[in-house]
Amino acid sequence: MVSSPHEAMHRVFQQDPTLFARVFRTLGMPVDDPVAVTVLPTDLTETSPVERRVDTLLRVTGKEEESFLLAVEAQGRKDPAKPRAWAYYVTYLANKYALPTVLMVVCQDRRTATWAAEPRRMGIPQCPTVTVQPLVVGPHNMPLITDPEQAGTDIPLTVLSAVTHAADPDIGTILKALSTALRGVTEDEANAYVELTAQGLSKSRAAEQWRNLVAADLSFFTSPLSESIRDE
């Protein structure tokens, strides 16, 4: 069963498909803002009855009309079978779309992030035919956004910061900055990010902090979380 944090870790890139560019730059990878980003179907199943589905798939077009694919995977724990699935995703997408493919894996804890970042070589030791080494995003390299003004300049990145730092001692400060920043956007935008954040925090201790902040700072919104708080 897919967990709420799993969904939040990749769906924030669907909510704002240009977020990847700011994440890349945060990680020291120079990239221009894209001209266009298209959210593509995530079903990678062929005629085989085994279902294969990437979490989020984006087609990115740059200023010079060069394009590449960005496959975003959320990973909540170590899974020995997952690297083989990642290799399938990357090779299948490169073959189907004839475009360079980047794999980004989003994690919520350092142990999983370290594991995910290891290069996996498919083949025999003398001849590793395919090597998979994803770009890993997690608490080890995402910024702690604790200033409301900074949060207001990039709310999607702040949501990602909160989700990846759910277990951090400073999570309350991040959430306060986010709830303050959300007062400056439209209700529809705020509702979407309130729910994504709630999903990402799930059953962590920070989830209750977020509920309290939503009740105090964003009580005038009508997101499902806000409505459930009012009903209590």
Steps between C-alpha positions, in 0.01 A plus 500: 500500500638842404550722804410868531865612537583302185236693307605840634869447422435482127165676447647834601681478164163460328353793691787720376684323215767774488609417858763258372708789362526667841582164660776442244649843572473438876714189444760698305386390155476806270180487298284771345130527570319288241294644219240228549442196719242233419375242747500166315317171566677293763395151388806322357334160461557319171315186390625313807240463777748643754403860577779757493428858592734789571372747760523825300625554146577842350611601152716811526566734207778757525567832328680340207212255461712216635292261708555237765286282724497522878369193683430572868484208743413520870687249716406453865735212585768272361365255243751264334268450201453871427830570317404240237168680455685832466721351229187386318338843528802684362570264210131466409445876498817570302389246241136615485561875480856503356593765757761524776346384827581619852387299804436695821433310824347688795559364852404604854792351692876502454550122508260446212648795311855363536384159382310645202800704385727198457577415135350167393671312220296250303697223332806306611800653682715479186234674291248722682260569214267749669576726796219671689588788733204727578505859616391467863309770687458475876578648842872483424484759220167685516517843669330570832269786402409668829448862391142591396622751243726241337218245516272744320737525205475126428217319676539170307866479605399578859245217491773266374728628777233423760426154364866396476578642846192354672715345774731802546499678839439829314193375311272725708685809378475385139127437536442840662683670212288303253167574668587870512600503133179324395297797619634690200374267224158416362273268694523230232880508510509503878257209526710290263821561695329455838389154393833405341680597819252305715549195278876531519504523879244219534524344847822670608512722808514799268154417363334625819707818487379556145136445600536758777659754266231448237234551767664820629649663188286367215161455664326695224596243235280209400745218432399148612745530790352835605148360482592193705652722770181706518293184533693383805 
